[in-house]
C-alpha cells in the first residue's frame, strides 16, 4: 500500500505526506490481528472448512480486485486492508494438522516442522521475486501468482478436511464394531457361566 500511496503522491502533489504514507498502511496489521483472533474463535463453534473458506474468499476477492486495478479509490484502500485476513490462515491450518495427526507424535512433529520451514523459506524470496519494487504499484504478476496460491491452498485444505472426516468416520465405525463384539463376547460368557452353574446344580 505504501508504494501505491507514494505513486499517488507523485501524481497528485500534496495528496499524501510522508508521515501519512508511513502510517496508513499499518492499518493492515490491525486487520491481521483482528482477523486471526476472530477466525480462530469462530473455529471453536463452526466447522473449520467454513471459516477457512470465508477467509480465503475475502482474500481472493481482494487480490482479484487489485489485479483489475481500475477500481474506486475507497475500494482500493479496503482491498489493501483486507489482505490482512491472510494472517488467519496459519492459525487455522496448524491446529488442524495437530488434530489430524494427534495419534502419531513423530508424524505431527515432522509435518508441522516441515510446513513452517517451507513457509519461511518461500517467504524469504517470494516478496522480492513476485512483487519487485520496479513493477509496483500495479503488480499484475504478483496478484496473479497470489490467486494461484490461494486457490491451491483452498482446494488442498478442503481435500484434507474430506479425508480427515472420512478417516474419523472409519475409526468410529471400527470402534463401534469392536464394542459390539466385546458386548457379544461378554453376553456369550455370561450365558456359558449360567449354563455351567445350572448343570452343576442338576448334578447335585
N, C-alpha and C positions, 0 to 999 in steps of 0.2 A: 504494500500500500504506500509506503514511503516514496518509492520510485515514481509511482503514479502521481502522488501529490507534488513531487518535485517537477514532474513534467507539466502539471497544470500551472504551477507557479512560474515556470519558464514561459509558458504560452500566454498566461494572463498575469503579468507582473502585479504583485501585491495581493494575489488571491490567498496565498498561504505564507506565513512567516516560518523561519527555521524552527523556532520552538513548537509551532503547530505541527510541522512536518514530523518532528521527532515524537510528539506526544499523541497525536490522533491514532496512529497505528497500534499503540499499546492497548487500545480497547479490545483488540482481538484476543489478547491474553486473558482479559477478564471473561470474555465469552468462552474461552477454553476451560477455565476453572469452573464456571457455572455449568457448562455442558457436561463436563466429566462428573461433577457431583450429582447433577440431576439424572443423567443416564444411568449411572451405577445404582442410584437409589431406586429408580423405576424398575431396574432388573430384579429387584427383590420382590416385585409384585407381578410384573408381566413377563412373558416368555422372552428369552434372550434374543431370539431371531427378530421379534417385532421391534424391540428397542434399537437393535443394531441396524435394521432396515430403515428406521426413521432417521437415524444419524447419517447413514450412507446416502439416503435420498436428499437430505439437506445439503450434504457435502457435494454430491454430484451436480445438483441444481446450481450451486454457487460456481462450480468450475465451468459448467456449460455456459452459464451467463457471462462469465469473464472471458470465455473463449469467443463468444459472439461479440463482446466488447462494446458495441454500439448500443448501450442501454442508458436509461436515465441516470443522472448523477447520484441521486439518493439511493437508487437500487444498487449502483456500483459500490457505494460505501457499504451497504448492507451485505453484499456478496463477500467483500473482503473480511467483514466481521464474522460472517457465517462460516468462513474457512476454519475458524477456531473450533468448530464442533469436532474436528478430526481428533482433538485431544481425548474424546470419549471412546475412541476405537480400542486403544490398548487396554484401558481398564475393564472393558467388556470381554475382550478376546483372551487375555491372560487367565482370569479366573475360570473361564470356560475350559481352557486347556487343563488347568489344575484339577477341575472337577471331573473332566472326562478321563483323565489318567490317574485318578485317586488310588486305584488298586495297584499301581506299579510306580514306586518311588523313583526308580532309576530312569524309566522312560519319561516320567514327568520332569525330572531334573534336566535330562539331556534335551528334551523338546523345548522347554521354556528357555534354557540357556542358548540353544541354537537360534530360536526366534529372536531373542533380544540381541544376540551378536550380529545376526544377519540384518536386523533392522538398523542398528547403529552403523554397520558397515555401509549399507546403502545410503543412509543419511549423510555419511561423510563426503560423498561425491555427488549426490543427487541434486542439491540446490545449484551448484556451480555448473553442472552438466546440462540439466534440463531447463534451468532458469538463469542463463548467463545474463549479466547486467547489460551487455551490449544489445540484447534483444528486448529489453524492458522499455516501457512497462507493459507492452502488449505481447505477452509470452504465448503465442499460438502453439508452439511445440510443447511448452511446459504444461499448459492446461490439457492438451490432448493426451499427453502421457499420464497425467494425473487421473483423467477419466478412465483410461485403460486399467490403471492400478486399482481404482475404486471398484470397477465392475468385477475385476478378477478377485479382489478380496471379498467382495459381497457374495459372489457365487460360491467361492470356496467355503466361506463361513456357513452358508445355507446347506451345502452338501455335508459339511461336518456335523451340523445340527441334525440332519436327517439320519446320518449313520449312527450318531450318538443315541438318538431316540430309539432307533431300530435295535441297537445293541442292548440298551436298557430294557426294552420290552422282552427281548430274548432271555436276558438274565432273570427277569421277573417271572416269565413263564417257566423257566427251568427250576427256579426256586419253588414255585407253586407245585410243580410236578413232584419234586423231591419231598416237599412237605406232605403232599397227599400220599406218597409212597410210604413215608415214615408212619403216618397215621394208620394206613392199612396194615403195615407190619405190626404195629402196636396192637391193633384190633385183633389180628390173627393170633398174636402171642397171648392175648387175654383169653380168647376162645380156647386155645390149646391148654392153658393153665386150668381154665374152668372144667374142661373135659377130663383132665388128669385128676382133679380133685373129686369129680363125680365118680370116676372109675374107682378111685381109692375107697370112697365111701361104700360103693356097691360091694367091693371085695370084703369089706369089714362086715 
